[in-house]
């Protein structure tokens, strides 16, 4: 009986450990570890090399490694590539640092917001949109369409959350397929 109880306890512990590991999705072919911060995980994602370069050029590395918590809507490389030709190169120029900081901080929200929390707020809103502000001060809105969560910028561009709830030591990342552009 004691052996059976020990085996059952060990099996339960293994299942919980496996479930905990499985909770955080892979991003850009790399495991995202909950013990690492937003920047530490982002640099490991092959899908976020442009975002990482932009965060470095904007001087936001230290901020995004800070305690937070932050919710980051992290555009993939293809989202940056879809911007008009020359946009990324122009933003990365040292003389455009303020504009780059504004664009990047339009993707960051104070707090640790799961996709389910955001979706719940959107579904509860009379207009179907949850309205909130990025740390840049720019307005964002969230809407649930079918089984997808979309984040809208002030210009009406919609970024679909393609990977939700990538937990970090200082917040959460939601991967989006569009760059959110402030006005």
C-alpha positions as CSV (number, residue, x, y, z in Angstrom):
1,X,0.0,0.0,0.0
2,X,2.8,2.4,0.9
3,X,4.6,1.6,-2.4
4,X,1.3,2.2,-4.3
5,X,0.9,5.6,-2.6
6,X,4.5,6.6,-3.3
7,X,4.2,5.6,-6.9
8,X,0.9,7.5,-7.3
9,X,2.4,10.5,-5.6
10,X,5.5,10.3,-7.9
11,X,3.3,9.9,-11.0
12,X,1.2,12.9,-10.0
13,X,4.3,15.0,-9.4
14,X,5.7,14.0,-12.8
15,X,2.4,14.8,-14.5
16,X,2.3,18.2,-12.8
17,X,6.0,18.9,-13.7
18,X,5.3,17.9,-17.3
19,X,2.2,20.0,-17.5
20,X,4.1,23.0,-16.0
21,X,6.7,22.6,-18.7
22,X,4.1,22.2,-21.4
23,X,2.2,25.3,-20.4
24,X,4.8,27.7,-21.9
25,X,4.8,27.4,-25.7
26,X,7.8,27.3,-27.9
27,X,8.4,30.5,-29.9
28,X,10.6,30.8,-32.9
29,X,11.8,27.3,-32.4
30,X,13.1,28.0,-28.9
31,X,11.7,27.1,-25.5
32,X,10.5,30.1,-23.5
33,X,11.4,29.7,-19.9
34,X,9.3,31.2,-17.2
35,X,12.4,31.8,-15.2
36,X,13.8,34.2,-17.8
37,X,12.7,37.7,-18.5
38,X,11.2,39.2,-21.7
39,X,14.5,40.1,-23.3
40,X,16.3,36.9,-22.4
41,X,13.5,34.8,-24.0
42,X,13.0,37.1,-27.0
43,X,16.7,36.8,-28.0
44,X,16.2,33.1,-28.3
45,X,13.3,33.3,-30.7
46,X,14.2,33.1,-34.4
47,X,10.9,34.8,-35.2
48,X,11.8,38.0,-33.2
49,X,15.3,39.0,-34.4
50,X,13.9,42.3,-35.8
51,X,12.1,43.1,-32.6
52,X,15.2,42.4,-30.5
53,X,17.3,44.6,-32.8
54,X,14.7,47.4,-32.4
55,X,14.6,47.0,-28.6
56,X,18.4,47.3,-28.5
57,X,18.4,50.3,-30.9
58,X,15.7,52.0,-28.8
59,X,17.6,51.5,-25.5
60,X,14.7,49.5,-24.0
61,X,16.7,46.3,-23.0
62,X,17.2,47.4,-19.4
63,X,13.5,48.4,-19.1
64,X,12.2,45.1,-20.5
65,X,14.5,43.2,-18.2
66,X,13.2,45.1,-15.2
67,X,10.7,43.8,-12.7
68,X,7.6,44.8,-14.6
69,X,5.2,43.1,-14.9
70,X,4.7,43.8,-18.6
71,X,2.4,42.4,-21.2
72,X,4.1,42.6,-24.5
73,X,2.4,42.1,-27.9
74,X,5.5,40.9,-29.8
75,X,5.4,41.2,-33.6
76,X,7.2,38.6,-35.6
77,X,9.8,39.3,-38.2
78,X,7.2,38.9,-41.0
79,X,5.1,41.7,-39.4
80,X,8.1,44.1,-39.6
81,X,8.8,42.9,-43.2
82,X,5.2,43.7,-44.1
83,X,5.7,47.4,-43.3
84,X,6.3,49.8,-46.2
85,X,9.7,49.4,-47.7
86,X,12.4,51.3,-45.7
87,X,10.3,51.7,-42.6
88,X,12.3,49.4,-40.3
89,X,15.6,50.8,-41.6
90,X,14.4,54.4,-41.0
91,X,13.2,53.6,-37.5
92,X,16.5,52.0,-36.6
93,X,18.5,55.2,-37.5
94,X,19.8,56.9,-34.3
95,X,18.1,60.2,-35.2
96,X,14.7,58.4,-35.1
97,X,15.2,56.8,-31.7
98,X,12.2,58.7,-30.1
99,X,9.9,57.5,-32.9
100,X,11.2,53.9,-32.4
101,X,10.6,54.0,-28.7
102,X,7.1,55.2,-29.3
103,X,6.4,52.4,-31.7
104,X,7.9,49.7,-29.4
105,X,6.2,51.0,-26.3
106,X,2.9,50.9,-28.2
107,X,3.2,47.1,-27.9
108,X,3.7,47.1,-24.1
109,X,1.0,47.2,-21.4
110,X,1.6,47.5,-17.7
111,X,0.6,44.4,-15.8
112,X,0.5,40.7,-16.5
113,X,-2.5,40.1,-18.7
114,X,-3.4,36.6,-19.9
115,X,-5.1,36.2,-23.3
116,X,-8.1,34.8,-21.4
117,X,-8.3,37.9,-19.2
118,X,-8.2,40.2,-22.2
119,X,-10.7,38.1,-24.1
120,X,-13.0,38.1,-21.1
121,X,-12.9,41.9,-20.9
122,X,-13.6,42.2,-24.6
123,X,-16.5,39.8,-24.5
124,X,-18.0,41.6,-21.5
125,X,-17.8,45.0,-23.2
126,X,-21.0,46.4,-24.8
127,X,-19.2,47.1,-28.1
128,X,-17.2,43.8,-28.0
129,X,-13.9,45.6,-27.6
130,X,-11.8,45.9,-24.5
131,X,-10.1,49.4,-24.7
132,X,-6.9,49.9,-22.8
133,X,-3.6,51.9,-23.1
134,X,-0.1,51.0,-23.9
135,X,2.7,52.4,-21.8
136,X,3.3,54.8,-24.7
137,X,-0.1,56.3,-23.9
138,X,-1.5,55.1,-27.2
139,X,-4.9,53.4,-27.2
140,X,-5.2,49.7,-27.9
141,X,-8.4,47.6,-28.3
142,X,-8.9,43.9,-28.1
143,X,-11.6,41.9,-29.8
144,X,-12.4,38.2,-30.0
145,X,-13.3,37.0,-33.5
146,X,-14.2,33.3,-33.6
147,X,-11.4,31.6,-31.7
148,X,-8.9,34.4,-32.2
149,X,-7.9,37.4,-30.2
150,X,-7.1,40.5,-32.1
151,X,-5.3,43.6,-30.8
152,X,-6.0,46.9,-32.7
153,X,-3.9,50.0,-32.8
154,X,-5.3,53.6,-33.0
155,X,-5.2,53.4,-36.8
156,X,-7.4,50.3,-36.9
157,X,-4.6,47.9,-37.8
158,X,-5.4,44.5,-36.3
159,X,-2.7,42.1,-35.0
160,X,-3.9,38.5,-34.4
161,X,-2.4,36.9,-31.4
162,X,-0.8,33.8,-32.9
163,X,0.8,32.5,-29.7
164,X,-0.7,33.5,-26.4
165,X,0.4,33.4,-22.8
166,X,4.2,33.0,-23.1
167,X,4.9,33.5,-19.4
168,X,8.1,35.3,-18.4
169,X,9.7,36.1,-15.0
170,X,8.6,39.7,-15.5
171,X,5.3,39.4,-17.3
172,X,3.9,37.7,-20.4
173,X,4.4,37.8,-24.2
174,X,1.6,37.4,-26.7
175,X,3.0,36.9,-30.2
176,X,1.2,39.0,-32.9
177,X,1.3,38.9,-36.6
178,X,1.2,42.7,-37.2
179,X,3.2,45.7,-36.0
180,X,0.9,48.0,-34.0
181,X,1.5,51.6,-35.2
182,X,0.8,54.6,-33.0
183,X,-0.6,57.7,-34.6
